[in-house]
Amino acid sequence: MPVRRPVRTAFAAAAVALLSATAAACGDAGQLQSAGPTQTADSPAKLWPDLHPASSPAYPYDVATRETVKGLTVPGGDIRRIDPVDILEAELKAHPADYGSKGAFHGTVDRVKECRAGGDRALCPLLKPYYRDLTGDGRPDLTLGFRLYPTNQTAVRVYTVEGRRLVQVLADNDAILGVELAGRALIERSPADISGYEYRTTWEWDPGQRAMVFSRDEYLHTGTGRRLRKGSPSAHPSARPSASPAASPGAS
């Protein structure tokens, strides 16, 4: 199962503190003010040149996941011909530690039967599937989401086809505000620890790992919630990804 990044509260607090300090220095008179004489551009200064480099990462975090789905084959190699409910049930069966009676997401299993014909669709944890080529092979891939009851998290999965094998090439769990497809990238929006901010995580196809890999994690001011002093700048507006609306079913 996917492993999320370590708690990001400290990073969020540091970012807001930096923005607050910037706002206080700017003033709020609403008039143009001189920034003083232009400083001469300096080349980057390398700090602590004698510092011994780390030999291992500080935190364990999987930047890519890849897993062949057991018990399922894709008819004719066409991912549209396989039932998303079958895919969900295959994951539940393959990971009993997460979805069993003592698992963190046991409530998802209790509701899967509602996804079948005659069930109450309002109780089904499976979300609408989307099809788009994310791997660049000219064929549609499947982006699937489902609720992880009884938590407030949502599972985001991406599947591709190799021969007639169904291969999971992205697996991530998070508290989700929204998911977007932009070109061949998938962007997740998640609530931050501080009101008025959110995280945006981007996953992109890596031909070498043959999986969707974690490529960018942004901490952005959304302009809602608790505000900083008047005159404070938005957090890195130029870093916002240019995301197109989520692909509609059948898009390729």
N, C-alpha and C positions, 0 to 999 in steps of 0.2 A: 504494500500500500504506500501511497505517496507520503513524503515527509515535508512538512512546511518549514519555512525559515524560522530561526529563533525569534523570541519575543522582540518586537521592534519598538517598544515603548520608549526606551532610552533614546533611540534615534529620533523619534517623533518629538520628544521634549526638547532635544538639542536643536532641532530644526526650527521649532517655534520660538525658542529663546533667541536664536540668531535673527529671525525675522523681527522680533520685538525690539531688539537692540538697533537694528537697521532703521526701524520706524521712528524710534526716539531720536536718532541722529538726523533724520530728514527734516523734522519740523512740520508744522501743518498750517502755515500762513496762507497757503493757496497761491503764492506768487512765485515767479521765477527767481531763483537765487543762484549766485555764483558758486561754482564748485571749486573755485580756486585755480591756481596755475596747473596746467597739464603736466603730469609727471612723466619723466622719461621711461620708456618701456624697458623693463628688465627681463632677462631670460629667467626661466624657472630656477629656483634655488633648491638644490638637493639637500635634504635634511638628514642628519645622522648617517653619514656615509659609512661609518664603521659598524652600524647596527647589523647583528647577525640575522640573515634572512630566515623566516619561518620555514620549516620543512614539511609542515602539514597544515591543513585548513583549521581555522578556529572552531568551526561548527560543522557537523555532518549535514549536508543538504544535497539531495539528489537533483541534479540539473536536468536529468532526462530519465524517463522510464520507458521500458519496452517489454512487452509480454505477449506471447501467443495465447489467444483465447482457446482453452481446451474444450472439447466436446462440440464445437461448432465448425461447420464448413460453409463457405460462401457459394451459393449456386451460381455457376457460370462466371465466378469471379466478380459478380456485380453486387456491391455492398448494399444497394437499394433493395435487394431481394431477401435480405435477412431481417427478421423481426427484431426491432430494438428491445422488446420485452425479453426475448431469448438471450440477448446480450447481457441485459441487466441480471437475469437469473443466473447466467454463467458466472458473473463476477461474485454474486452472493455465495454461490456454491464453492468457488475457488478460494474464498477468504473467510472461513468460518470464525477466525479469531476476531474479525471486525463485525461480522453480521450475525454471529450466533447469539444464543440467548443471553450470554454474558458480554457480548461485544458492544462497543460504543455506539454502533449504528443498528442495533437489533430491531428498532422500530421500522426500518425500511423493509425488512423481510415480511413483517406483519401486513404491509400494505401492497405488496407486489401483486397479490391476487386481484386487486381492484383494477389492475392495468389490462386484464383480459376482457374478452367480450362478456357483457353482462355485469361487469363490475362498476363501481362508482368512480368515474374518472377524476372526480374532485379529490379523492383520497389517494390516487395513484402517485407514487413518488417520481415517476419518470416524466421528464420534461420533453417538449417538442424537439425532435431530431432535426439537424441541419446537415446539408450535404454541400461540400465544396472541396475542390482540389487544393489541399494544403501541402502535399508532398511534391508537386511539380511533375507527376507522371502522366498528367492529362486525364486522370480518372477521378471521380468524386471520392472524397473521404467522408467519414461520419463524425460529427461532433455531437456528443451526447451529454446530457446533464440529468442528475437525479438528486432528490432531497435525501439527506442523511439524518433520518429521524432516530432518536428524539432531539438531536442537536439542531442548531440553526445553520448548519453548514450545507453546502451544496457540492456534489462531486462533479467535476468536469473531466470528460474523457474524450480522446480522439482515437479513431480506429482507421486503419488502412487495410488493404488486401494485398497479399503476396501469394500468387497462385490462387488457391482456394482457401488459404488460411486467413483468418481474421486476426490482425495484430494490433494490440493497443500500443499507441505511440505517445500518448500523454495521459497522465493520471494525476490529478491535483484535487485536493479538498480545501475549501476555505469558506468563510462567510462572504457571500457574493452580493455585490450591489448590481452587477451587470457583466455580461460577456459580449465581446464584439469580435468580428472577423474583419481583418484589414489586409487585403491581399492574401498572402500565405501565412500571416501571423494571427495568433489568437491572443486577445487582450482581456485580462480579468480586472475588474474594479472591485475593491474590497474596502470596508470601512476602516479608518485609522483609529488609533487610540484617543485622539483629540478631535473634538467636534470641529467641523469645517474643513477637514482634510480627508484624503483617501489615498490608498495605494493602488497603483496600476502595474500589473505584472504582465510582461509580454513573453510569449512562447513562439519560437520559430522552428521550422523544419531544418534539421541538420543532416545532410546526406551521409556524412561520415558515421554518425551514431545511429542513423536511420530512425530518428525519433524527433519529437518536438522538444526543443531544449529551452530552458530558462535563459532569456537573453537580456532582460531589462526589468528593474524594479524601481518605480518612481513614487515619490511622496509629494502629493500635489495639494495646493490650497484650492478648494472648490468654490469659495466665495459664499458659503452658507455656514450657519452655526455661529460659534463665538468668533467675533471679529477682533483684529488687532487695531491699534491706533490708526486714525485717519492718516493717510499718506503712505501706509506700509505697502510695499509691492507685493504682487502675487508671487507665489512660489514657483520659480522656473517656468513661466508660461511657454517659453520656446521649446521646453522638453516634452510638452504634451504630445502623445502620438496622434497622428492624423488617422483616426479610425473611422471607417465607413460603417453604416448600419449593419447589424447582424444579417448574415445571408439568409435568404428565404429558402424554404425546402425546395429542392430541385435545382438550386443554383450550382454551377460548376465552374 
